[in-house]
Amino acid sequence: MPAKKKAAKKAAPPKKVAAKKVAKKAVKKTVAKKAAKKSAVKKAAKKAVKKVAKKAVKAAAKKAAVKKAATKVITTDDIGQAAYLLFLKRQETGTPGTPEGDWLEAERLLTK
């Protein structure tokens, strides 16, 4: 074969079949990359939703606890009972004190 034909054969474009295979592989790679990206985005979105939900639940629980604590009514009977228990404890240990001091201490403890 002459040298020109050999050079022309080497420079000839690749066959269409080979080009189609290369194109298919490239398409598969890009599709796989896009799918991976979508799944990663979905996972991140799910995590974000879970975090927001957890925060909302915590906030609701906090509000409920504050509301419950705010609605707790302390009666004089409750204070009297706590003061009596403080009196008994004071008598047991022999610590000096007064009934008024026990009452004030009971109020302070119950309003915490």
LUMKEMI-77036 format. One record per atom (N, C-alpha, C): x, y, z; residue in three letters; residue number from 1. Coordinates in pm, whole numbers, plus 32768, in hexadecimal, padded with zeros to 4 digits. Layout:
{east->X	north->Y	up->Z	type->ALA	seq->NUM}
...
! end
This chain:
{east->8053	north->7F8A	up->8000	type->MET	seq->1}
{east->8000	north->8000	up->8000	type->MET	seq->1}
{east->8058	north->807D	up->8000	type->MET	seq->1}
{east->802A	north->80DF	up->7FB8	type->PRO	seq->2}
{east->807A	north->815A	up->7FB6	type->PRO	seq->2}
{east->8072	north->81A0	up->803F	type->PRO	seq->2}
{east->80D2	north->81F2	up->8057	type->ALA	seq->3}
{east->80DE	north->8239	up->80D7	type->ALA	seq->3}
{east->806A	north->8298	up->80ED	type->ALA	seq->3}
{east->8036	north->82D4	up->8080	type->LYS	seq->4}
{east->7FC7	north->8333	up->808E	type->LYS	seq->4}
{east->7F49	north->82ED	up->80C0	type->LYS	seq->4}
{east->7F2E	north->8275	up->808B	type->LYS	seq->5}
{east->7EB7	north->822C	up->80B4	type->LYS	seq->5}
{east->7EC0	north->8202	up->8147	type->LYS	seq->5}
{east->7F39	north->81DA	up->8174	type->LYS	seq->6}
{east->7F4C	north->81B4	up->81FF	type->LYS	seq->6}
{east->7F32	north->822B	up->825B	type->LYS	seq->6}
{east->7F66	north->829E	up->8236	type->ALA	seq->7}
{east->7F54	north->8317	up->8286	type->ALA	seq->7}
{east->7EC1	north->833E	up->8288	type->ALA	seq->7}
{east->7E7E	north->832F	up->8217	type->ALA	seq->8}
{east->7DF1	north->8353	up->820F	type->ALA	seq->8}
{east->7D9E	north->82F2	up->8264	type->ALA	seq->8}
{east->7DC6	north->8273	up->8263	type->LYS	seq->9}
{east->7D7E	north->8210	up->82B2	type->LYS	seq->9}
{east->7D8E	north->822C	up->8348	type->LYS	seq->9}
{east->7E06	north->8256	up->8372	type->LYS	seq->10}
{east->7E1F	north->8276	up->83FF	type->LYS	seq->10}
{east->7DD0	north->82F1	up->8429	type->LYS	seq->10}
{east->7DC4	north->8352	up->83D3	type->ALA	seq->11}
{east->7D80	north->83CE	up->83F3	type->ALA	seq->11}
{east->7CE9	north->83C2	up->83E1	type->ALA	seq->11}
{east->7CB9	north->8354	up->83AF	type->ALA	seq->12}
{east->7C2A	north->8342	up->8397	type->ALA	seq->12}
{east->7BDF	north->8347	up->841C	type->ALA	seq->12}
{east->7B66	north->837F	up->841A	type->PRO	seq->13}
{east->7B1A	north->8388	up->8496	type->PRO	seq->13}
{east->7AF3	north->82FD	up->84C8	type->PRO	seq->13}
{east->7AE2	north->82ED	up->854A	type->PRO	seq->14}
{east->7ABF	north->826A	up->8580	type->PRO	seq->14}
{east->7A36	north->8240	up->854D	type->PRO	seq->14}
{east->7A1D	north->81C2	up->8554	type->LYS	seq->15}
{east->79A0	north->818E	up->8520	type->LYS	seq->15}
{east->792B	north->81C1	up->8574	type->LYS	seq->15}
{east->78B4	north->81C2	up->8539	type->LYS	seq->16}
{east->783D	north->81F6	up->857C	type->LYS	seq->16}
{east->7819	north->81A0	up->85F5	type->LYS	seq->16}
{east->7830	north->8120	up->85EC	type->VAL	seq->17}
{east->780E	north->80C5	up->865A	type->VAL	seq->17}
{east->7860	north->80EA	up->86D5	type->VAL	seq->17}
{east->78DF	north->8100	up->86C4	type->ALA	seq->18}
{east->7936	north->8124	up->8734	type->ALA	seq->18}
{east->790A	north->81AA	up->876E	type->ALA	seq->18}
{east->78E4	north->8207	up->871A	type->ALA	seq->19}
{east->78B8	north->828A	up->8748	type->ALA	seq->19}
{east->7837	north->827D	up->8799	type->ALA	seq->19}
{east->77DC	north->8225	up->876D	type->LYS	seq->20}
{east->7760	north->8211	up->87B6	type->LYS	seq->20}
{east->777A	north->81D6	up->8840	type->LYS	seq->20}
{east->77D8	north->8176	up->8848	type->LYS	seq->21}
{east->77F9	north->813A	up->88C9	type->LYS	seq->21}
{east->7831	north->81A2	up->892A	type->LYS	seq->21}
{east->788A	north->81F6	up->88F6	type->VAL	seq->22}
{east->78C6	north->825F	up->8948	type->VAL	seq->22}
{east->7859	north->82BF	up->8978	type->VAL	seq->22}
{east->77FE	north->82E2	up->891D	type->ALA	seq->23}
{east->7792	north->833D	up->8942	type->ALA	seq->23}
{east->7737	north->82FF	up->89AC	type->ALA	seq->23}
{east->7719	north->827D	up->899E	type->LYS	seq->24}
{east->76C5	north->8239	up->89FF	type->LYS	seq->24}
{east->7706	north->8238	up->8A89	type->LYS	seq->24}
{east->7789	north->821C	up->8A8B	type->LYS	seq->25}
{east->77D1	north->821B	up->8B0A	type->LYS	seq->25}
{east->77CC	north->82A5	up->8B4C	type->LYS	seq->25}
{east->77E0	north->830C	up->8AFB	type->ALA	seq->26}
{east->77DE	north->8394	up->8B30	type->ALA	seq->26}
{east->7754	north->83B6	up->8B68	type->ALA	seq->26}
{east->76ED	north->838D	up->8B21	type->VAL	seq->27}
{east->7665	north->83A6	up->8B4F	type->VAL	seq->27}
{east->764A	north->835C	up->8BD1	type->VAL	seq->27}
{east->7676	north->82DE	up->8BD9	type->LYS	seq->28}
{east->7663	north->828F	up->8C52	type->LYS	seq->28}
{east->76A8	north->82D2	up->8CC9	type->LYS	seq->28}
{east->7722	north->8303	up->8CB2	type->LYS	seq->29}
{east->776D	north->8344	up->8D1E	type->LYS	seq->29}
{east->7724	north->83C1	up->8D4E	type->LYS	seq->29}
{east->76F4	north->8413	up->8CF1	type->THR	seq->30}
{east->76B0	north->848E	up->8D1A	type->THR	seq->30}
{east->762D	north->846F	up->8D60	type->THR	seq->30}
{east->75E6	north->840A	up->8D30	type->VAL	seq->31}
{east->7569	north->83E2	up->8D71	type->VAL	seq->31}
{east->7586	north->83B1	up->8DFE	type->VAL	seq->31}
{east->75EF	north->8362	up->8E0C	type->ALA	seq->32}
{east->7614	north->832E	up->8E90	type->ALA	seq->32}
{east->763A	north->83A1	up->8EEE	type->ALA	seq->32}
{east->7685	north->8401	up->8EBB	type->LYS	seq->33}
{east->76AD	north->8473	up->8F0C	type->LYS	seq->33}
{east->7633	north->84C3	up->8F38	type->LYS	seq->33}
{east->75D5	north->84DA	up->8EDC	type->LYS	seq->34}
{east->755D	north->8525	up->8EFD	type->LYS	seq->34}
{east->750A	north->84DB	up->8F65	type->LYS	seq->34}
{east->7500	north->8459	up->8F55	type->ALA	seq->35}
{east->74B3	north->8409	up->8FB4	type->ALA	seq->35}
{east->74F4	north->840E	up->903E	type->ALA	seq->35}
{east->7577	north->8406	up->9041	type->ALA	seq->36}
{east->75C0	north->840D	up->90C1	type->ALA	seq->36}
{east->75A9	north->8495	up->9102	type->ALA	seq->36}
{east->75AC	north->84FF	up->90B0	type->LYS	seq->37}
{east->7597	north->8585	up->90E5	type->LYS	seq->37}
{east->750A	north->8591	up->911D	type->LYS	seq->37}
{east->74A6	north->855F	up->90D3	type->LYS	seq->38}
{east->741C	north->8567	up->9100	type->LYS	seq->38}
{east->740A	north->851D	up->9184	type->LYS	seq->38}
{east->7445	north->84A6	up->918E	type->SER	seq->39}
{east->7434	north->8459	up->920A	type->SER	seq->39}
{east->7479	north->84A0	up->927E	type->SER	seq->39}
{east->74EC	north->84DE	up->9264	type->ALA	seq->40}
{east->7531	north->8527	up->92CD	type->ALA	seq->40}
{east->74DE	north->85A0	up->92F9	type->ALA	seq->40}
{east->74A1	north->85E3	up->9298	type->VAL	seq->41}
{east->744D	north->8656	up->92B8	type->VAL	seq->41}
{east->73D2	north->8629	up->9307	type->VAL	seq->41}
{east->7397	north->85B9	up->92DF	type->LYS	seq->42}
{east->7323	north->8586	up->9328	type->LYS	seq->42}
{east->7348	north->8563	up->93B8	type->LYS	seq->42}
{east->73BB	north->8522	up->93C9	type->LYS	seq->43}
{east->73E7	north->84FD	up->9450	type->LYS	seq->43}
{east->73FC	north->857A	up->94A5	type->LYS	seq->43}
{east->743D	north->85E0	up->946B	type->ALA	seq->44}
{east->7455	north->865C	up->94B4	type->ALA	seq->44}
{east->73D1	north->869F	up->94D8	type->ALA	seq->44}
{east->7373	north->869C	up->947C	type->ALA	seq->45}
{east->72F0	north->86D8	up->9497	type->ALA	seq->45}
{east->72A8	north->868E	up->9508	type->ALA	seq->45}
{east->72B0	north->8609	up->9506	type->LYS	seq->46}
{east->7271	north->85BA	up->9570	type->LYS	seq->46}
{east->72AF	north->85DC	up->95F8	type->LYS	seq->46}
{east->7334	north->85E8	up->95FC	type->LYS	seq->47}
{east->7378	north->860A	up->9678	type->LYS	seq->47}
{east->734B	north->8692	up->96AA	type->LYS	seq->47}
{east->7342	north->86F2	up->964D	type->ALA	seq->48}
{east->7319	north->8779	up->9673	type->ALA	seq->48}
{east->728B	north->8778	up->96AA	type->ALA	seq->48}
{east->7233	north->872C	up->966C	type->VAL	seq->49}
{east->71A8	north->8724	up->969A	type->VAL	seq->49}
{east->71A4	north->86E6	up->9725	type->VAL	seq->49}
{east->71F4	north->867D	up->973B	type->LYS	seq->50}
{east->71F7	north->863C	up->97BE	type->LYS	seq->50}
{east->7227	north->869E	up->9829	type->LYS	seq->50}
{east->7290	north->86ED	up->9808	type->LYS	seq->51}
{east->72C5	north->874E	up->9868	type->LYS	seq->51}
{east->725B	north->87B5	up->988C	type->LYS	seq->51}
{east->7218	north->87E8	up->9826	type->VAL	seq->52}
{east->71B0	north->884D	up->983D	type->VAL	seq->52}
{east->7140	north->8812	up->9892	type->VAL	seq->52}
{east->711A	north->8796	up->9873	type->ALA	seq->53}
{east->70AF	north->8755	up->98BF	type->ALA	seq->53}
{east->70D7	north->8742	up->9951	type->ALA	seq->53}
{east->7153	north->8718	up->9967	type->LYS	seq->54}
{east->7183	north->8706	up->99F1	type->LYS	seq->54}
{east->7181	north->878A	up->9A3C	type->LYS	seq->54}
{east->71AE	north->87F5	up->99F9	type->LYS	seq->55}
{east->71AF	north->8878	up->9A3A	type->LYS	seq->55}
{east->7122	north->88A4	up->9A5C	type->LYS	seq->55}
{east->70C5	north->888B	up->9A00	type->ALA	seq->56}
{east->703A	north->88B2	up->9A17	type->ALA	seq->56}
{east->7000	north->8866	up->9A8D	type->ALA	seq->56}
{east->701F	north->87E5	up->9A96	type->VAL	seq->57}
{east->6FED	north->8795	up->9B05	type->VAL	seq->57}
{east->7027	north->87C6	up->9B89	type->VAL	seq->57}
{east->70A8	north->87E3	up->9B89	type->LYS	seq->58}
{east->70E7	north->8815	up->9C03	type->LYS	seq->58}
{east->70AA	north->889B	up->9C2D	type->LYS	seq->58}
{east->7095	north->88F3	up->9BCC	type->ALA	seq->59}
{east->705B	north->8975	up->9BEA	type->ALA	seq->59}
{east->6FCE	north->8967	up->9C21	type->ALA	seq->59}
{east->6F80	north->890D	up->9BE6	type->ALA	seq->60}
{east->6EF7	north->88F7	up->9C15	type->ALA	seq->60}
{east->6EF7	north->88BF	up->9CA3	type->ALA	seq->60}
{east->6F53	north->8862	up->9CBE	type->ALA	seq->61}
{east->6F5D	north->8828	up->9D44	type->ALA	seq->61}
{east->6F85	north->8892	up->9DAA	type->ALA	seq->61}
{east->6FE0	north->88E9	up->9D82	type->LYS	seq->62}
{east->700C	north->8953	up->9DDB	type->LYS	seq->62}
{east->6F98	north->89B1	up->9DFC	type->LYS	seq->62}
{east->6F4D	north->89D7	up->9D92	type->LYS	seq->63}
{east->6EDB	north->8A30	up->9DA6	type->LYS	seq->63}
{east->6E74	north->89F1	up->9E02	type->LYS	seq->63}
{east->6E5C	north->896F	up->9DED	type->ALA	seq->64}
{east->6DFB	north->8928	up->9E40	type->ALA	seq->64}
{east->6E29	north->8925	up->9ED2	type->ALA	seq->64}
{east->6EAA	north->890D	up->9EE7	type->ALA	seq->65}
{east->6EE0	north->8908	up->9F6F	type->ALA	seq->65}
{east->6ED5	north->8991	up->9FB2	type->ALA	seq->65}
{east->6EF4	north->89F9	up->9F68	type->VAL	seq->66}
{east->6EEB	north->8A80	up->9FA0	type->VAL	seq->66}
{east->6E5A	north->8AA1	up->9FC0	type->VAL	seq->66}
{east->6E01	north->8A7E	up->9F65	type->LYS	seq->67}
{east->6D73	north->8A99	up->9F7A	type->LYS	seq->67}
{east->6D3F	north->8A4C	up->9FF4	type->LYS	seq->67}
{east->6D69	north->89CF	up->A000	type->LYS	seq->68}
{east->6D3E	north->897C	up->A071	type->LYS	seq->68}
{east->6D72	north->89B6	up->A0F4	type->LYS	seq->68}
{east->6DF2	north->89E1	up->A0F2	type->ALA	seq->69}
{east->6E2D	north->8A1A	up->A16B	type->ALA	seq->69}
{east->6DE9	north->8A9E	up->A18E	type->ALA	seq->69}
{east->6DC3	north->8AEA	up->A128	type->ALA	seq->70}
{east->6D83	north->8B6B	up->A142	type->ALA	seq->70}
{east->6CF7	north->8B58	up->A17A	type->ALA	seq->70}
{east->6CB4	north->8AED	up->A154	type->THR	seq->71}
{east->6C2C	north->8AD7	up->A184	type->THR	seq->71}
{east->6C29	north->8A91	up->A20B	type->THR	seq->71}
{east->6C9A	north->8A67	up->A23F	type->LYS	seq->72}
{east->6CA0	north->8A24	up->A2C0	type->LYS	seq->72}
{east->6C80	north->8A8B	up->A32D	type->LYS	seq->72}
{east->6C17	north->8A70	up->A378	type->VAL	seq->73}
{east->6BEB	north->8ACB	up->A3E2	type->VAL	seq->73}
{east->6C16	north->8A90	up->A467	type->VAL	seq->73}
{east->6C58	north->8AE3	up->A4B5	type->ILE	seq->74}
{east->6C86	north->8AB8	up->A539	type->ILE	seq->74}
{east->6C24	north->8AF0	up->A59F	type->ILE	seq->74}
{east->6BEB	north->8A96	up->A5E9	type->THR	seq->75}
{east->6B8A	north->8AC0	up->A64F	type->THR	seq->75}
{east->6BD0	north->8AD0	up->A6D6	type->THR	seq->75}
{east->6B88	north->8B10	up->A734	type->THR	seq->76}
{east->6BC1	north->8B21	up->A7BA	type->THR	seq->76}
{east->6BCD	north->8A9B	up->A801	type->THR	seq->76}
{east->6B75	north->8A3D	up->A7DA	type->ASP	seq->77}
{east->6B7F	north->89B7	up->A814	type->ASP	seq->77}
{east->6C01	north->8973	up->A7EB	type->ASP	seq->77}
{east->6C26	north->8985	up->A76B	type->ASP	seq->78}
{east->6CA5	north->894B	up->A73A	type->ASP	seq->78}
{east->6D1B	north->8987	up->A786	type->ASP	seq->78}
{east->6D17	north->8A0A	up->A797	type->ILE	seq->79}
{east->6D84	north->8A4E	up->A7DF	type->ILE	seq->79}
{east->6D87	north->8A20	up->A871	type->ILE	seq->79}
{east->6D11	north->8A13	up->A8AD	type->GLY	seq->80}
{east->6D0A	north->89E8	up->A939	type->GLY	seq->80}
{east->6D42	north->895C	up->A94D	type->GLY	seq->80}
{east->6D21	north->8903	up->A8EE	type->GLN	seq->81}
{east->6D54	north->887A	up->A8F7	type->GLN	seq->81}
{east->6DEB	north->8877	up->A8E9	type->GLN	seq->81}
{east->6E20	north->88C4	up->A888	type->ALA	seq->82}
{east->6EB1	north->88C8	up->A874	type->ALA	seq->82}
{east->6EF6	north->8907	up->A8ED	type->ALA	seq->82}
{east->6EB8	north->896E	up->A926	type->ALA	seq->83}
{east->6EF1	north->89AF	up->A99D	type->ALA	seq->83}
{east->6EF4	north->894E	up->AA13	type->ALA	seq->83}
{east->6E8C	north->88FE	up->AA21	type->TYR	seq->84}
{east->6E87	north->889B	up->AA8C	type->TYR	seq->84}
{east->6EF7	north->8834	up->AA7B	type->TYR	seq->84}
{east->6F0C	north->8806	up->AA00	type->LEU	seq->85}
{east->6F78	north->87A6	up->A9E7	type->LEU	seq->85}
{east->7000	north->87E4	up->AA05	type->LEU	seq->85}
{east->7010	north->8862	up->A9E3	type->LEU	seq->86}
{east->708E	north->88A8	up->AA03	type->LEU	seq->86}
{east->709D	north->88B4	up->AA9B	type->LEU	seq->86}
{east->702F	north->88CF	up->AAE0	type->PHE	seq->87}
{east->7032	north->88D7	up->AB72	type->PHE	seq->87}
{east->7060	north->8853	up->ABAF	type->PHE	seq->87}
{east->7026	north->87E3	up->AB7E	type->LEU	seq->88}
{east->704D	north->8760	up->ABB3	type->LEU	seq->88}
{east->70E0	north->8743	up->AB9A	type->LEU	seq->88}
{east->710E	north->8767	up->AB23	type->LYS	seq->89}
{east->719C	north->8751	up->AB02	type->LYS	seq->89}
{east->71F4	north->87A6	up->AB5E	type->LYS	seq->89}
{east->71C9	north->8821	up->AB75	type->ARG	seq->90}
{east->7215	north->887B	up->ABCB	type->ARG	seq->90}
{east->7219	north->8846	up->AC5A	type->ARG	seq->90}
{east->71AB	north->880D	up->AC8A	type->GLN	seq->91}
{east->71A5	north->87D5	up->AD11	type->GLN	seq->91}
{east->7200	north->875B	up->AD1D	type->GLN	seq->91}
{east->7203	north->8709	up->ACB4	type->GLU	seq->92}
{east->7258	north->8691	up->ACB5	type->GLU	seq->92}
{east->72EA	north->86B4	up->ACC0	type->GLU	seq->92}
{east->7314	north->8717	up->AC73	type->THR	seq->93}
{east->73A2	north->873A	up->AC6F	type->THR	seq->93}
{east->73CA	north->8799	up->ACDF	type->THR	seq->93}
{east->7365	north->87D6	up->AD1F	type->GLY	seq->94}
{east->7384	north->8831	up->AD8D	type->GLY	seq->94}
{east->73B2	north->88B9	up->AD5D	type->GLY	seq->94}
{east->7391	north->88DC	up->ACE2	type->THR	seq->95}
{east->73B7	north->8960	up->ACAC	type->THR	seq->95}
{east->7358	north->89CB	up->ACE1	type->THR	seq->95}
{east->738E	north->8A3E	up->AD06	type->PRO	seq->96}
{east->7335	north->8AA9	up->AD36	type->PRO	seq->96}
{east->72E5	north->8AE5	up->ACC1	type->PRO	seq->96}
{east->726E	north->8B19	up->ACE0	type->GLY	seq->97}
{east->721B	north->8B56	up->AC79	type->GLY	seq->97}
{east->7193	north->8B7A	up->ACB0	type->GLY	seq->97}
{east->7141	north->8BB8	up->AC5C	type->THR	seq->98}
{east->70BB	north->8BE1	up->AC85	type->THR	seq->98}
{east->7054	north->8BA9	up->AC24	type->THR	seq->98}
{east->6FD6	north->8BA4	up->AC4F	type->PRO	seq->99}
{east->6F6D	north->8B76	up->ABF3	type->PRO	seq->99}
{east->6F60	north->8BD3	up->AB78	type->PRO	seq->99}
{east->6F75	north->8C55	up->AB8F	type->GLU	seq->100}
{east->6F6E	north->8CB4	up->AB1F	type->GLU	seq->100}
{east->6FDD	north->8C99	up->AAB9	type->GLU	seq->100}
{east->7052	north->8C78	up->AAEE	type->GLY	seq->101}
{east->70C2	north->8C56	up->AA96	type->GLY	seq->101}
{east->70A6	north->8BD8	up->AA44	type->GLY	seq->101}
{east->7066	north->8B76	up->AA86	type->ASP	seq->102}
{east->7040	north->8AFA	up->AA40	type->ASP	seq->102}
{east->6FDC	north->8B1A	up->A9D1	type->ASP	seq->102}
{east->6F7B	north->8B72	up->A9F0	type->TRP	seq->103}
{east->6F15	north->8B97	up->A98E	type->TRP	seq->103}
{east->6F56	north->8BDA	up->A914	type->TRP	seq->103}
{east->6FAF	north->8C3A	up->A92E	type->LEU	seq->104}
{east->6FF1	north->8C82	up->A8C0	type->LEU	seq->104}
{east->7049	north->8C23	up->A86C	type->LEU	seq->104}
{east->708D	north->8BCA	up->A8B2	type->GLU	seq->105}
{east->70E1	north->8B68	up->A86B	type->GLU	seq->105}
{east->708A	north->8B0C	up->A814	type->GLU	seq->105}
{east->7018	north->8AE2	up->A847	type->ALA	seq->106}
{east->6FBC	north->8A8C	up->A7FB	type->ALA	seq->106}
{east->6F88	north->8AD5	up->A780	type->ALA	seq->106}
{east->6F65	north->8B56	up->A78F	type->GLU	seq->107}
{east->6F39	north->8BA6	up->A71D	type->GLU	seq->107}
{east->6FA6	north->8BAD	up->A6B2	type->GLU	seq->107}
{east->7020	north->8BC6	up->A6E1	type->ARG	seq->108}
{east->7090	north->8BD3	up->A684	type->ARG	seq->108}
{east->70A7	north->8B50	up->A638	type->ARG	seq->108}
{east->70A1	north->8AE1	up->A67F	type->LEU	seq->109}
{east->70B7	north->8A5F	up->A640	type->LEU	seq->109}
{east->7048	north->8A3D	up->A5DC	type->LEU	seq->109}
{east->6FCD	north->8A5D	up->A5FE	type->LEU	seq->110}
{east->6F5D	north->8A3A	up->A5A6	type->LEU	seq->110}
{east->6F52	north->8A94	up->A529	type->LEU	seq->110}
{east->6F84	north->8B0D	up->A532	type->THR	seq->111}
{east->6F7C	north->8B68	up->A4BF	type->THR	seq->111}
{east->6FF1	north->8B59	up->A460	type->THR	seq->111}
{east->704F	north->8B06	up->A47F	type->LYS	seq->112}
{east->70C1	north->8AF1	up->A425	type->LYS	seq->112}
{east->7095	north->8AB4	up->A3A5	type->LYS	seq->112}
! end
